[in-house]
């Protein structure tokens, strides 16, 4: 089942190494220490979750956006859209149903055209 995603926020992280992961956070205590996430409180997590995607793209000048989440058999794959020029690591998030916290997640490679997306 393909679900459209709306990027609720994004922040550029210091580039230290190639990173790519996705996870669903269902409580305030599990949020990373990123100032841009400080507006989320326990009331938000009572009925929602945050899908956090960390991905290194080949560009820091054109930030990626969350595109869709494909959910199949307890697993979710987040697809990003981006056009890139120079290396950067991004943290993106979307507000999603709390039930998505039970899924395992992966990120589709944004460097490939849509017909050739693969997991890494």
Backbone as CSV, one residue per row, in Angstrom:
resi,resn,N_x,N_y,N_z,CA_x,CA_y,CA_z,C_x,C_y,C_z
1,UNK,0.842,-1.159,0.000,0.000,0.000,0.000,0.900,1.238,0.000
2,UNK,0.764,2.075,-1.020,1.573,3.284,-1.142,0.842,4.450,-0.484
3,UNK,1.545,5.143,0.433,0.989,6.281,1.150,1.806,7.531,0.813
4,UNK,1.143,8.623,0.394,1.909,9.857,0.189,2.387,10.395,1.526
5,UNK,3.540,11.023,1.525,4.096,11.618,2.741,4.278,13.112,2.543
6,UNK,4.093,13.852,3.598,4.343,15.293,3.597,5.530,15.539,4.515
7,UNK,6.589,16.135,3.983,7.735,16.464,4.821,7.312,17.525,5.825
8,UNK,7.316,17.185,7.112,6.943,18.135,8.157,8.127,19.011,8.536
9,UNK,9.330,18.516,8.329,10.522,19.287,8.649,11.761,18.629,8.093
10,UNK,12.823,19.422,8.062,14.092,18.902,7.554,15.191,19.784,8.103
11,UNK,16.317,19.191,8.403,17.479,19.931,8.883,18.732,19.252,8.329
12,UNK,19.673,20.069,7.941,20.946,19.542,7.456,21.817,19.228,8.657
13,UNK,22.359,18.017,8.690,23.236,17.567,9.764,24.691,17.680,9.319
14,UNK,25.622,17.751,10.257,27.032,17.732,9.857,27.348,16.425,9.128
15,UNK,28.025,16.531,8.007,28.406,15.336,7.255,29.620,14.707,7.914
16,UNK,29.464,13.467,8.372,30.588,12.737,8.963,30.887,11.456,8.195
17,UNK,29.851,10.856,7.658,29.986,9.619,6.880,28.661,9.383,6.163
18,UNK,28.651,8.474,5.231,27.427,8.130,4.511,26.463,7.478,5.489
19,UNK,25.211,7.980,5.537,24.195,7.436,6.440,22.892,7.282,5.685
20,UNK,22.141,6.260,6.043,20.810,6.070,5.491,20.027,5.173,6.434
21,UNK,18.996,5.740,7.063,18.137,4.922,7.892,16.792,5.609,8.040
22,UNK,15.818,4.824,8.408,14.473,5.332,8.690,13.965,4.610,9.921
23,UNK,13.277,5.351,10.767,12.704,4.755,11.974,11.494,5.576,12.387
24,UNK,10.595,4.928,13.061,9.392,5.588,13.538,9.533,5.793,15.042
25,UNK,9.384,7.025,15.494,9.514,7.375,16.903,8.119,7.600,17.457
26,UNK,7.814,6.912,18.551,6.468,6.977,19.128,6.435,7.628,20.507
27,UNK,7.583,8.153,20.974,7.596,8.828,22.277,8.641,9.940,22.285
28,UNK,8.397,10.915,23.105,9.287,12.063,23.234,10.692,11.632,23.647
29,UNK,10.791,10.634,24.495,12.092,10.195,25.006,12.972,9.570,23.922
30,UNK,12.394,9.202,22.789,13.173,8.555,21.722,13.576,9.517,20.614
31,UNK,13.210,10.802,20.754,13.599,11.792,19.745,15.089,12.083,19.834
32,UNK,15.758,12.252,18.700,17.162,12.669,18.760,17.252,14.111,19.253
33,UNK,18.415,14.474,19.742,18.640,15.823,20.271,18.894,16.783,19.111
34,UNK,17.799,17.200,18.482,17.844,18.128,17.355,16.881,19.271,17.690
35,UNK,17.377,20.501,17.797,16.523,21.619,18.223,15.240,21.764,17.405
36,UNK,15.276,21.445,16.133,14.096,21.586,15.279,12.966,20.650,15.676
37,UNK,13.248,19.650,16.500,12.218,18.706,16.950,11.647,19.077,18.325
38,UNK,12.113,20.182,18.906,11.685,20.564,20.253,10.213,20.922,20.368
39,UNK,9.540,21.193,19.262,8.124,21.577,19.336,7.213,20.374,19.582
40,UNK,7.735,19.156,19.445,6.910,17.970,19.675,6.862,17.668,21.169
41,UNK,5.651,17.371,21.658,5.444,17.153,23.086,4.703,15.831,23.320
42,UNK,4.521,15.425,24.585,3.852,14.152,24.877,2.434,14.073,24.283
43,UNK,1.739,15.197,24.211,0.381,15.179,23.649,0.403,14.757,22.177
44,UNK,1.418,15.214,21.428,1.536,14.813,20.033,1.662,13.295,19.924
45,UNK,2.519,12.726,20.776,2.791,11.295,20.694,1.655,10.430,21.231
46,UNK,0.651,11.030,21.836,-0.512,10.263,22.293,-1.288,9.680,21.110
47,UNK,-1.233,10.338,19.970,-1.988,9.842,18.820,-1.233,9.819,17.513
48,UNK,0.054,10.202,17.544,0.852,10.273,16.324,2.251,9.719,16.573
49,UNK,2.988,9.604,15.501,4.394,9.227,15.561,5.143,10.097,14.571
50,UNK,6.452,10.094,14.668,7.288,10.784,13.688,8.113,9.750,12.938
51,UNK,8.029,9.780,11.633,8.878,8.960,10.791,10.132,9.779,10.519
52,UNK,11.276,9.355,11.071,12.542,10.066,10.924,13.393,9.367,9.877
53,UNK,13.867,10.117,8.921,14.701,9.577,7.846,16.007,10.345,7.848
54,UNK,17.113,9.636,7.988,18.436,10.231,7.877,19.051,9.684,6.604
55,UNK,19.476,10.582,5.724,20.033,10.108,4.463,21.101,11.064,3.970
56,UNK,22.187,10.507,3.473,23.234,11.304,2.858,22.968,11.332,1.364
57,UNK,22.864,12.532,0.833,22.642,12.701,-0.600,23.911,13.252,-1.225
58,UNK,23.961,13.254,-2.515,25.125,13.802,-3.214,25.074,15.318,-3.259
59,UNK,24.062,15.936,-2.617,23.941,17.390,-2.650,23.503,17.970,-1.331
60,UNK,24.091,19.086,-0.978,23.630,19.862,0.150,22.861,21.086,-0.304
61,UNK,22.899,21.383,-1.598,22.274,22.608,-2.075,20.798,22.440,-2.409
62,UNK,20.352,21.256,-2.744,18.940,21.004,-3.028,18.445,19.922,-2.087
63,UNK,17.756,20.305,-1.010,17.354,19.325,0.000,16.322,18.326,-0.517
64,UNK,16.418,17.074,-0.078,15.445,16.063,-0.482,14.108,16.283,0.215
65,UNK,13.067,15.678,-0.341,11.757,15.692,0.306,11.276,14.252,0.428
66,UNK,10.462,14.005,1.435,9.844,12.695,1.568,8.774,12.590,0.492
67,UNK,8.707,11.452,-0.156,7.782,11.274,-1.268,6.640,10.335,-0.897
68,UNK,6.952,9.075,-0.695,5.927,8.095,-0.337,6.487,7.090,0.652
69,UNK,5.573,6.395,1.302,5.919,5.243,2.128,5.161,4.057,1.539
70,UNK,5.888,3.030,1.182,5.276,1.793,0.699,5.230,0.830,1.870
71,UNK,4.040,0.396,2.237,3.878,-0.477,3.395,3.367,-1.832,2.920
72,UNK,4.150,-2.880,3.211,3.802,-4.235,2.813,4.250,-5.203,3.895
73,UNK,3.340,-6.017,4.379,3.664,-7.102,5.314,4.546,-6.658,6.485
74,UNK,4.166,-5.591,7.162,4.885,-5.149,8.347,6.184,-4.422,8.079
75,UNK,6.421,-4.045,6.840,7.657,-3.346,6.483,7.305,-2.098,5.685
76,UNK,7.985,-0.995,5.988,7.786,0.247,5.249,9.054,0.663,4.540
77,UNK,8.913,1.159,3.322,10.029,1.702,2.557,9.731,3.153,2.249
78,UNK,10.596,4.043,2.684,10.433,5.471,2.438,11.166,5.820,1.153
79,UNK,10.483,6.533,0.270,11.099,6.979,-0.972,11.292,8.492,-0.912
80,UNK,12.498,8.916,-1.294,12.837,10.333,-1.291,12.900,10.838,-2.715
81,UNK,12.721,12.138,-2.882,12.970,12.803,-4.153,14.051,13.839,-3.912
82,UNK,15.058,13.866,-4.796,16.079,14.901,-4.676,16.861,15.001,-5.975
83,UNK,17.442,16.169,-6.180,18.378,16.420,-7.267,19.622,16.956,-6.578
84,UNK,20.790,16.442,-6.949,21.935,16.702,-6.084,23.182,17.172,-6.812
85,UNK,24.043,17.887,-6.075,25.312,18.402,-6.600,26.493,18.145,-5.659
86,UNK,26.317,18.324,-4.345,27.414,18.169,-3.384,26.923,17.398,-2.153
87,UNK,27.831,16.724,-1.448,27.460,15.836,-0.342,26.819,16.581,0.826
88,UNK,25.789,15.953,1.411,25.146,16.475,2.621,24.357,15.353,3.267
89,UNK,24.240,15.415,4.585,23.388,14.486,5.326,22.195,15.270,5.842
90,UNK,21.014,14.698,5.649,19.764,15.359,6.024,18.982,14.497,7.001
91,UNK,18.317,15.146,7.944,17.312,14.502,8.781,15.976,15.082,8.351
92,UNK,15.070,14.224,7.901,13.736,14.632,7.481,12.733,13.932,8.374
93,UNK,11.562,14.535,8.548,10.545,13.859,9.339,9.166,14.151,8.789
94,UNK,8.277,13.197,9.055,6.876,13.314,8.666,6.031,12.866,9.851
95,UNK,4.904,13.519,10.033,3.960,13.128,11.076,3.086,12.020,10.507
96,UNK,3.087,10.871,11.179,2.422,9.679,10.654,1.563,9.034,11.747
97,UNK,0.712,8.081,11.368,-0.096,7.379,12.375,0.792,6.617,13.358
98,UNK,0.376,6.579,14.605,1.152,5.898,15.638,1.314,4.410,15.320
99,UNK,0.399,3.817,14.586,0.493,2.391,14.234,1.712,2.094,13.362
100,UNK,2.266,3.082,12.695,3.459,2.863,11.877,4.681,2.569,12.731
101,UNK,4.598,2.822,14.032,5.714,2.543,14.926,6.036,1.070,15.036
102,UNK,5.096,0.204,14.650,5.310,-1.240,14.716,5.993,-1.795,13.468
103,UNK,6.218,-0.969,12.449,6.801,-1.437,11.193,8.321,-1.330,11.225
104,UNK,8.992,-2.186,10.476,10.421,-1.992,10.234,10.528,-1.100,9.001
105,UNK,11.588,-0.310,8.906,11.690,0.695,7.858,13.007,0.619,7.112
106,UNK,12.998,1.028,5.858,14.187,1.148,5.021,14.032,2.405,4.179
107,UNK,15.134,2.869,3.604,15.124,4.050,2.739,15.482,3.617,1.328
108,UNK,14.706,4.079,0.344,15.025,3.795,-1.057,16.110,4.763,-1.508
109,UNK,17.013,4.292,-2.325,18.148,5.075,-2.801,17.670,6.242,-3.662
110,UNK,17.829,7.486,-3.187,17.340,8.631,-3.944,18.197,8.984,-5.148
111,UNK,19.368,8.387,-5.276,20.250,8.716,-6.387,19.826,8.039,-7.687
112,UNK,18.949,7.058,-7.591,18.518,6.340,-8.778,17.208,6.906,-9.299
113,UNK,16.968,6.849,-10.603,15.665,7.288,-11.113,14.560,6.406,-10.556
114,UNK,13.301,6.906,-10.497,12.217,6.171,-9.854,12.047,4.731,-10.334
115,UNK,12.282,4.476,-11.590,12.098,3.099,-12.086,13.228,2.161,-11.650
116,UNK,14.277,2.696,-11.054,15.405,1.869,-10.633,15.678,1.982,-9.132
117,UNK,14.713,2.428,-8.345,14.933,2.557,-6.907,15.285,1.209,-6.305
118,UNK,16.256,1.220,-5.427,16.642,-0.004,-4.731,16.898,0.337,-3.275
119,UNK,16.939,-0.665,-2.454,17.195,-0.451,-1.032,18.664,-0.587,-0.742
120,UNK,19.135,0.191,0.236,20.511,0.022,0.691,20.561,0.167,2.169
